[in-house]
């Protein structure tokens, strides 16, 4: 079974996967976002799930870029990443039985990936992490500590677990890394499109509301004129004087 090479954007990077690997993004699955994500007060996913039918190799890949954000606490990050692995494996087994047929914006459907992954003989796990230069410890030393803590938890699943900077991960696994050059993932594109449509709907709503107010003012003005024209002439003149008008033709036209 042959699968052409797939390319996906995550953050500032484009991941170019080797031919033969099927790629699934849980975030593109309505089954995940509408149901599984809310299971047990949130169920987490890995950024990329890969499967090679010939090698029977399943990859779970997580991408974290903290260069523009505050560094996380090491143990909190390790716990979060381990939970992602656990939840992802649970979701794959569940989706194989429960997920419907879907047409995701990127990669193959969660159901197809889940059913193929049941044949896997090897599970590989990769954490690609970029750390900012701010903080007491240099990025390499801190990443080494994170790697050691993760390995203690993950080695029973993958004794060859990867934990390295994003830009250094290309070639270590079945992918290469190139700059995204301003492109966005399908999830971000979808959110941007939804935000654009929401703004357009809000502008249209305001225009319609303003037009309705203007039409109501015109109707009120016509009703006042109709009521005024039905009054005797002497009452019309008395009303004009009460309104402070001089009784000239210009005032009456206004």
Buried (B, 14 or more C-beta within 10 A) or exposed (E): EEBEBBBBBBBBBBBBBBEBBBBBBBBBBBBBBEBBBEEEEEBBBBBBBBBBBEBEBBBBBBBBBBBEEEBBEBEEBBEBBBEBBBBBBBBBEBBBEBBEEBEBEBBBBBBBBBBBBEEBEEBBBBBBBBBBEEEEEEBEEBBEBBBEBBBEBBEEBBEEBBBBBBEEBBEEBBBBBEEBEEEBBBBBBBEEEEEEEEEEEEEEEEEEEEEEEEEEEEEEEEEEEEEEEEEEEEEBBEEBEEEEBEEEEEEEEE
